[in-house]
Amino acid sequence: MTDLADAFRRDGVLTGARVLEPDEAAAFLGRFERFRRDHRARLPVDDMFRTGVHLVSTAADELVRHPRVLEVVAALLGPDLIVWDSDVFIKEPRSEGFASWHQDLRYWGVDSHDAVTAWIALTDATGEMGCMRFLPGSHREGLLDHADTFARGNLLTRGQTAARRIDESEAVPGALRAGEMSVHHGLTLHASTPNRSGRRRVGLAVRYATPAMRQVVGAVDYAQPVLGEDRFGHFRPAPRPASDADADAVAAWRRIVEDQAAAYFEGVEAGGRSWTGGGAA
Ligand SMILES: O=C(O)CCC(=O)C(=O)O
C-alpha cells in the first residue's frame, strides 16, 4: 500500500476503494433506515445522524471498525487509529442539500493534522447524485480561514465555507459505487452539489485520527480506539452501543455531544488559543 500512501501524501485524497460488496452496503443501509423508523418518534435521530452516529447505531459501530475500511485508513495514518466522529449524509432524490467548500479540521480544535475522513458509500454516489468533490493538493495549504454561513440547504452544521477562491475546473469528483469509499485528508478542501437524480444518495463519513492527536480548544473530548494501541490517553473513552439506541448509548451520546459543544465554545470564547499546529499535512 505504499503507492497508495505516496499518492495520498501528494493529493490528500483517494477514491474508489472497494470496502463492502454491494449487498453488504445495502444491508447496512437497511439497518440505518430501520434505526430511523424505529426511533425517530422518541429520539433526535436527525441529530444522531449528524454527529456521533457510531455511539448509538450498531451499523455505524460495525462500519467504523470494519477490517477493510481500517486496512485502507491504516495504510495512510499508521497502525494506531481512533474514531473521533461519524455522520450519515443523506441526499433525497431531487433535493437541494449541498456541502460548501471546507476543510474538516477547521473546527476540530486539535493540535495534529494526522486525521482523515473516510466516506463510505451505502448507495451509488454519482456526479448527478451530488457525490463528493475534492481539490487535490489543497491539504498542503494548511488550515484556512472559514466563514460560518448557516446557508439554507447546507448539510454542514455551520454552513462553514473556506475563505478562498475555488476554481471549480480544478475540482475532482469522487463518484462511488455502493460499497466503495473515498478518503480525504482533514485539510483537503471538499464540497458536494445537490442531488439532481431520482435516486437517494447515502454515505457514512467517519473521522479517523492517530491517538497522538490532542484536543487544545475544548477541555474535554472523547474518542474510540479502533485499531492498534492508544499509548497517549488524550481522549476520554466513548462507549460502544450494546444494541441500537439502547438507553446507555443514548445517555452517552447526549453527554458527549453536550460536553464537546460546551467545551469547544468555552475554549473559543476563552480567547482563541490557536490550533494551527500539527503534524504532516
Ligand atoms: O456527504 C456530503 O455531501 C458532504 C460530506 C462532507 O462534507 C464531509 O464528510 O466532510
The ligand as an SDF file (V2000), in Angstrom:
LIG
                    3D

 10  9  0  0  0  0  0  0  0  0999 V2000
  -21.7750   13.9540    2.0040 O   0  0  0  0  0  0  0  0  0  0  0  0
  -21.5610   15.0940    1.6150 C   0  0  0  0  0  0  0  0  0  0  0  0
  -22.0510   15.5320    0.5590 O   0  0  0  0  0  0  0  0  0  0  0  0
  -20.6690   16.0200    2.3850 C   0  0  0  0  0  0  0  0  0  0  0  0
  -19.7980   15.3150    3.3670 C   0  0  0  0  0  0  0  0  0  0  0  0
  -18.6950   16.1450    3.9130 C   0  0  0  0  0  0  0  0  0  0  0  0
  -18.5080   17.2790    3.6030 O   0  0  0  0  0  0  0  0  0  0  0  0
  -17.7730   15.5290    4.8670 C   0  0  0  0  0  0  0  0  0  0  0  0
  -17.8790   14.3240    5.1090 O   0  0  0  0  0  0  0  0  0  0  0  0
  -16.9090   16.2370    5.4040 O   0  0  0  0  0  0  0  0  0  0  0  0
  1  2  2  0
  2  3  1  0
  2  4  1  0
  4  5  1  0
  5  6  1  0
  6  7  2  0
  6  8  1  0
  8  9  2  0
  8 10  1  0
M  END
$$$$
